[in-house]
Amino acid sequence: GLSTSLGFHYTPEEEIAGRLTRLRSGMKTKGIEALLVVQKMDYYYLSGSTQNGILFVPIEGKPLLMVKREVERAILESPLEEVVELKSIRDLPSLIQDLWGRLPQTLGLELDVLPVNDYFKYEGLFPGARFMDTSLIIRDTRKIKSPFEIDLMKMAGEIGRKTYQKGRDLLKEGMTFAVEPKIVFPGEGSVGLENTVVVTKDGYDILTPLEQDILKV
């Protein structure tokens, strides 16, 4: 888990609060009452949870994290107070109504990545609402890196540096690749390898399930 691999549990509450403050500043400038966040990276960035769901962010009031599965895990991961189960996409308006007291007249969506079919679904769920693109607002929010994020970037860079340095020391012509990576990665925060591709002077190959199992021993 994150606590053992990265040395901290989950995204701190003050980190999420700072991101939401910057986001709402952009929403206010554009006249957007609320937005829905569905794209995975944006969703994680603003909620702190990796569980599949939708995040509702009003210009004022508490955000609402609606999770399709693993609600208890989402409550553990996210510092947000309002975390509920989303049994069906059709429940979206009623959940927002219960929290916010009404439905937004202007609703922001990530139109740079949102599938057209999903856009039509939201049109049907929120009749009369004016939909606006929040892609640039979210990008502007994310491009400002906090000390917390900078520290993580430095940590990731150091892990990468150690990994490549170790690779230079370990890789030798004719060696068996199935077990050597196990020596390198666990101590650097890795929980294992997935879909591992091995590249040699004769070409490349994907490790077999047996070799993958060896890596997990």
PLY file of the C-alpha trace (Angstrom):
ply
format ascii 1.0
element vertex 217
property float x
property float y
property float z
element edge 216
property int vertex1
property int vertex2
end_header
0.00 0.00 0.00
0.93 3.67 -0.13
1.88 3.76 3.52
4.62 1.18 3.02
5.73 2.06 -0.51
5.81 5.86 -0.39
6.09 6.59 3.30
2.73 8.37 3.66
-0.87 7.26 3.68
-2.97 9.31 1.25
-3.23 12.83 -0.14
-3.41 15.21 2.84
-6.60 17.17 3.48
-4.85 20.52 3.16
-3.45 19.49 -0.23
-6.91 18.67 -1.61
-8.31 21.87 -0.07
-5.67 23.98 -1.83
-6.43 22.36 -5.18
-10.16 22.94 -4.75
-9.56 26.60 -3.85
-7.59 27.16 -7.07
-10.20 25.28 -9.07
-13.05 27.35 -7.64
-11.22 30.55 -8.46
-11.25 29.51 -12.11
-14.91 28.45 -11.88
-15.84 31.86 -10.48
-14.02 33.64 -13.30
-15.92 31.60 -15.91
-19.28 31.80 -14.14
-19.58 28.06 -13.57
-21.82 27.02 -10.65
-20.55 23.47 -10.38
-18.59 20.86 -12.26
-18.44 17.11 -12.63
-15.04 15.41 -12.68
-14.87 11.99 -14.33
-11.45 11.72 -16.00
-9.32 9.44 -13.83
-6.30 11.68 -13.25
-8.40 14.80 -12.61
-10.70 12.76 -10.36
-7.77 11.44 -8.32
-6.10 14.85 -8.23
-9.17 16.54 -6.74
-10.54 13.74 -4.55
-7.51 11.69 -3.48
-9.36 8.46 -4.31
-8.61 5.86 -6.96
-12.04 4.24 -6.74
-14.26 4.49 -9.79
-16.76 7.31 -9.45
-17.76 10.91 -10.17
-16.79 14.03 -8.24
-19.24 16.95 -7.95
-17.60 20.27 -7.06
-19.94 23.22 -6.38
-18.66 26.79 -6.39
-19.64 26.93 -2.72
-20.24 24.13 -0.23
-18.82 20.67 0.22
-17.75 18.56 -2.79
-19.60 15.28 -3.22
-17.65 12.13 -4.06
-19.99 9.54 -5.61
-18.39 6.12 -5.81
-19.62 3.23 -7.94
-17.83 0.52 -5.95
-15.64 0.18 -2.86
-17.17 3.11 -0.97
-15.37 2.16 2.25
-12.03 2.24 0.44
-12.86 5.65 -1.01
-13.68 6.96 2.47
-10.26 5.74 3.61
-8.43 7.28 0.65
-10.16 10.65 0.35
-10.14 13.49 2.89
-13.48 14.74 1.52
-16.33 14.60 4.01
-19.16 13.72 1.65
-18.62 10.27 0.14
-21.65 8.26 -1.01
-22.43 5.25 -3.17
-23.48 5.83 -6.78
-25.56 2.78 -7.63
-26.62 4.12 -11.02
-25.72 7.13 -13.15
-29.44 7.96 -13.01
-29.04 8.69 -9.29
-26.65 11.55 -10.00
-29.22 14.41 -9.94
-30.93 13.20 -6.77
-27.63 12.81 -4.90
-26.60 16.33 -5.90
-30.04 17.66 -4.98
-29.81 16.05 -1.54
-26.42 17.63 -0.84
-26.73 21.00 -2.53
-30.46 21.64 -2.26
-30.85 22.23 -6.00
-29.37 21.37 -9.37
-26.84 23.66 -11.06
-27.92 25.84 -13.96
-24.38 25.93 -15.34
-22.42 22.69 -15.15
-18.80 22.22 -16.11
-17.52 19.08 -17.85
-14.10 17.95 -19.09
-15.05 18.29 -22.74
-11.52 17.61 -23.97
-11.74 13.97 -22.86
-15.45 13.27 -22.25
-16.95 10.80 -24.78
-19.83 12.23 -26.81
-22.20 9.49 -25.62
-21.48 10.43 -22.01
-22.13 14.09 -22.82
-25.55 13.16 -24.17
-26.25 11.20 -20.97
-25.51 14.24 -18.84
-27.74 16.36 -21.06
-30.57 13.96 -20.33
-29.85 13.91 -16.60
-29.68 17.70 -16.27
-32.28 19.12 -18.68
-32.10 22.88 -19.01
-28.57 23.13 -17.65
-25.95 24.99 -19.66
-22.82 22.89 -20.07
-19.41 24.54 -20.12
-15.90 23.24 -20.75
-13.72 23.07 -17.63
-10.69 21.50 -19.31
-8.56 24.64 -19.20
-9.60 25.46 -15.62
-8.49 22.03 -14.42
-5.23 22.19 -16.39
-4.47 25.62 -14.92
-5.17 24.21 -11.46
-2.94 21.19 -11.94
0.02 23.05 -13.43
0.70 24.80 -10.11
2.81 22.38 -8.09
2.69 22.48 -4.30
5.65 21.59 -2.04
3.90 18.25 -1.44
3.83 17.49 -5.17
7.37 18.71 -5.73
8.61 16.39 -3.00
6.85 13.45 -4.68
8.36 14.37 -8.05
11.81 14.45 -6.47
11.15 11.08 -4.85
10.03 9.59 -8.18
13.07 11.02 -9.93
15.39 9.52 -7.33
13.72 6.11 -7.67
14.16 6.32 -11.44
17.80 7.32 -11.10
18.53 4.41 -8.75
16.69 1.97 -11.00
18.63 2.92 -14.14
21.90 2.97 -12.23
21.17 -0.48 -10.85
20.26 -1.67 -14.33
23.66 -0.63 -15.66
25.33 -2.69 -12.93
23.10 -5.76 -13.31
22.48 -6.18 -17.03
24.98 -8.51 -18.64
24.91 -10.41 -21.91
23.39 -13.89 -21.58
21.91 -13.37 -18.11
18.47 -14.61 -16.99
16.08 -11.69 -16.57
13.29 -13.40 -14.65
14.73 -13.00 -11.16
17.10 -10.03 -11.29
14.44 -7.26 -11.26
13.23 -8.65 -7.94
16.55 -7.58 -6.47
16.12 -3.99 -7.60
12.54 -2.83 -7.29
11.01 -3.86 -3.94
13.35 -1.68 -1.94
12.39 1.32 -4.07
8.66 1.22 -3.40
7.54 -1.23 -6.09
4.92 -3.89 -5.39
5.95 -5.93 -8.43
6.05 -5.92 -12.21
3.18 -6.21 -14.67
3.23 -6.89 -18.43
7.01 -6.95 -18.26
8.86 -6.61 -21.56
12.46 -7.80 -21.69
14.69 -6.23 -24.35
17.91 -7.92 -25.48
20.30 -7.54 -28.37
18.30 -10.21 -30.23
14.95 -8.44 -29.85
12.28 -8.31 -27.17
9.98 -10.73 -25.40
7.25 -10.62 -22.75
7.82 -12.58 -19.56
5.74 -15.73 -19.30
3.20 -16.21 -16.47
5.72 -18.53 -14.78
8.40 -15.89 -14.93
5.92 -13.32 -13.62
5.21 -15.63 -10.69
8.92 -15.92 -9.98
9.08 -12.14 -9.68
6.32 -12.19 -7.04
7.95 -14.84 -4.83
0 1
1 2
2 3
3 4
4 5
5 6
6 7
7 8
8 9
9 10
10 11
11 12
12 13
13 14
14 15
15 16
16 17
17 18
18 19
19 20
20 21
21 22
22 23
23 24
24 25
25 26
26 27
27 28
28 29
29 30
30 31
31 32
32 33
33 34
34 35
35 36
36 37
37 38
38 39
39 40
40 41
41 42
42 43
43 44
44 45
45 46
46 47
47 48
48 49
49 50
50 51
51 52
52 53
53 54
54 55
55 56
56 57
57 58
58 59
59 60
60 61
61 62
62 63
63 64
64 65
65 66
66 67
67 68
68 69
69 70
70 71
71 72
72 73
73 74
74 75
75 76
76 77
77 78
78 79
79 80
80 81
81 82
82 83
83 84
84 85
85 86
86 87
87 88
88 89
89 90
90 91
91 92
92 93
93 94
94 95
95 96
96 97
97 98
98 99
99 100
100 101
101 102
102 103
103 104
104 105
105 106
106 107
107 108
108 109
109 110
110 111
111 112
112 113
113 114
114 115
115 116
116 117
117 118
118 119
119 120
120 121
121 122
122 123
123 124
124 125
125 126
126 127
127 128
128 129
129 130
130 131
131 132
132 133
133 134
134 135
135 136
136 137
137 138
138 139
139 140
140 141
141 142
142 143
143 144
144 145
145 146
146 147
147 148
148 149
149 150
150 151
151 152
152 153
153 154
154 155
155 156
156 157
157 158
158 159
159 160
160 161
161 162
162 163
163 164
164 165
165 166
166 167
167 168
168 169
169 170
170 171
171 172
172 173
173 174
174 175
175 176
176 177
177 178
178 179
179 180
180 181
181 182
182 183
183 184
184 185
185 186
186 187
187 188
188 189
189 190
190 191
191 192
192 193
193 194
194 195
195 196
196 197
197 198
198 199
199 200
200 201
201 202
202 203
203 204
204 205
205 206
206 207
207 208
208 209
209 210
210 211
211 212
212 213
213 214
214 215
215 216
